[in-house]
């Protein structure tokens, strides 16, 4: 234990002297291993670390691109589904108009609100019944 205290005291005394003579006491930023390794070996280590870092960055970019493509595809699918839904609602409205269930062509102007307008209770129009269709009338004649 005595040796430990003696070494600690000598370090506290030596560090200010080293700073006074401007001798560096810290290791450089690119220090990877003990100085026993040659500069060529250290260069190989740096290159390996650099290549690993570049590979990681490349894979991260690829992951981001995949995620963006997946998101874009989902957006495209949503848009197509929305168009299909609008088309089907338009066709249903046209069919109702042809059958006489709707009396106005408001559905052709486009969707001003997401919900169709509700009619007032007193002004509801009764659906027009035209009678049996042509096929039924032909069978009834027999």
Residue pairs with C-beta under 8 A, 6 or more apart in sequence:
15 25
18 25
19 25
30 46
32 42
32 45
32 46
32 49
33 42
33 45
37 45
86 111
89 107
90 107
93 102
93 107
94 107
96 102
97 105
97 107
99 127
100 127
100 128
100 130
101 127
103 125
106 117
119 125
131 137
132 140
